[in-house]
Amino acid sequence: MIYLDYAASTPVDPAIIDAMSAAMAAPGNYANPSSTHSEGRQSIDLISAAAERLAALVNTSPDRLIWTSGATESDNLAIFGAATYRQDRGRHLVSMRTEHKAVTDPFATLAKRGFEVTWVDPEPDGRVDLGKLESVLRDDTQLVSIMHVNNETGIIQDIGGIGALCRDRGILYHVDAAQSCGKLPIDLDALPVDLMSMTAHKFYGPKGTGALYIADRKGVHVDPMLFGGGQQRRLRPGTLPTQQIVGFGETAAIAAQRMNQDLAHLRALRDRFWAGIRDLPGLVVNGSLEHGFPGILNVSAEGVEGESLLLALEPLCVATGSACNSKSQEPSYVLRALGRSDELAQSAIRFSFGRPTTDAEIDAAVELYRGAVTRLRQLAPVAA
Ligand SMILES: *Cc1c(COP(=O)(O)O)cnc(C)c1O
């Protein structure tokens, strides 16, 4: 088995597992952080330390972070929360069809509840054209949500440029940074970003642990989606999961330390893989080598059927489209939005690389992919 699906999830670093175990079992650490006794204080201190570490990773202050169960919840809280909070000022929202379902579904739901959603078309490589985006912004636009790194194609959006357009007009800008947090430098103090979703399990941390950044700026606020004990300034109540948050803090600290090294490693792996397959005829990169995050390479092969290709690649753990859509036979909606035909979209394989990936694994993947594409084309020649 060769795991090349790090964009779907990652193994948890053993140092993080140790920190989490200690947070559950060590005397005092397991107390309810909402309690006022000294044991409760101890778990609050653990949580505060974790917030410092995550805040340092994205250069903000720890009191700007709300803990959630993951990027899905952060996206929902940001989108429903901001749209509802600002609905008296206007009901126009803007996003893209290439976003993760955790963003497109909340917008589709809001569209059924009396909001108007404009979907900006991506350029062929998946990036948004700032002029096109600007042309759909209106006086009643309240929220724009466009992600940082796309989970299927790896394309990197210009979040600084998008945010600047929004800020000039008093529009809130939300970024789904599930694929970039801990992998690319993010400076929230400098960026015109109002809301940002993060999740630990995409960068070697535990599942079920996320955060939402909320900028300290007039007009930036979200209505809560959950109601209960009043924790986290009532924005997201519920007993804080100390061990999850400690794990997220450790994840952030390791990522901050390793970011340059990780990026160089991913770039070398991606380039090695691409160099190994690029001479095959009829390959189409979904995304862009130039503007893409090097941890993801999404390739279609003309004249090859996707499900057969996935089967032929059996020892490789890869994805067709995103993990969430792999189970359906439908071609990826993200690739369709980029203008790919059904056939081409169906043959797409997302290879994603990670810290543990080795050159030997890349070489084996190259052999498997070359063999599979060549064999399938001989078996069932389809007019390209
Ligand atoms: C994985 C992912 C999510 C969902 O995150 P969870 O923490 O698994 O809920 C949302 N958006 C993007 C871009 C992702 O890659």
The ligand as an ORCA input file, in Angstrom:
! r2SCAN-3c Opt
* xyz 0 1
  C     -11.125     18.671      4.631
  C     -11.730     19.953      4.230
  C     -12.850     20.474      4.879
  C     -13.562     19.732      5.968
  O     -12.776     19.691      7.124
  P     -13.156     18.722      8.333
  O     -12.261     19.176      9.425
  O     -12.887     17.351      7.863
  O     -14.586     18.974      8.652
  C     -13.327     21.701      4.468
  N     -12.746     22.377      3.488
  C     -11.669     21.916      2.841
  C     -11.052     22.725      1.755
  C     -11.126     20.684      3.185
  O     -10.069     20.229      2.520
*
